[in-house]
Amino acid sequence: MRTQFSGTADRSHRFATSDLAQPSLGGITELRYSEQPGMMQLLLLPVLKQLSLQSRWQLWLTPAHKLNRHWMQQSGLPLEKSMHITESERYSTVESMVKALRTGNYSVVLAWIPYELNDDERRELKQAAAEGEALGLVMRPQGHDGVLCRQPSASKIPSDLFH
């Protein structure tokens, strides 16, 4: 797992409803996950629940899959503060993530990107996360290293999150 945080100012008190929910910095984290059932919940759920205490939204950018609302409700994530957009193009996903992070409207932006980010993409995402004081989570399945093309239509995303 690769974790990178950037930014220096702590203005997140504007968005938080609890001191526990305040991130001190914006940042980008790249998570490589296993296709094993349950792994996503173990990695994401505690972070998403903590961030849901903020007044800001959570944005899910996913490749052509519909977010499983039942799973979100069962997991205790607020549907009223979650937004879902399906993305399928390599550049539109990164660009959408940058724009969303920069706004400051989201506590977290999750994006499924099956390829290694290049230095420019990573730098742009880090800067946007710092500006918006948000967390960007780049989700990538293990075994997709070095893939520099568009999202393959057959790529697997854990079925318990999507339907």
Residue, then its C-alpha position, 0 to 999 in steps of 0.5 A: m500500500r502506498t500512502q502520500f499526504s500533502g498540504t500544511a494548513d488545517r482548515s478542516h474545522r469548517f467541514a467537521t462535526s466532530d474533532l475525531a472526524q477532522p483530517s489535518l491534511g489533504g492527501i492521496t492514498e493508493l490502495r491495491y486490493s485483493e479480489q477476496p471477498g471482505m477485503m474492501q470492508l476491512l480496508l475501507l469501512p473504518v475510514l469511510k465511517q470516520l469521514s462520514l462524521q464530517s458534513r461533506w460528501q463522499l464521492w465514488l468514481t467507479p468504472a461502469h458499476k452501480l454502487n450497492r446501496h444495500w451494502m452501504q446502508q448495512s455498513g452504516l454509511p450515509l446514503e444522503k452524503s454519498m454521490h456515485i458517478t460511473e467513469s470509463e475513460r482513463y483521463s476522465t477518471v483522473e480529471s474528475m477526481v482532481k476536480a472533485l478533490r479541489t472543490g473541498n465539497y468531499s471528505v473523500v473521493l474514491a476512484w477505481i483506476p487499474y493502472e499505475l499513476n504517472d508522476d504528473e497525475r500523482r502530483e496533480l492529485k496531491q495538489a488538488a487534495a491539499e487544496g480541498e483538504a480531502l482524502g483521495l483514494v485510488m483503488r487498484p486491484q492487485g495484478h494490474d501493475g503496468v497497465l497503461c490502457r483504458q479500463p478493461s470491461a472485464s475488470k473485477i471489482p468486489s461484488d459486495l460493493f457493486h451490483 
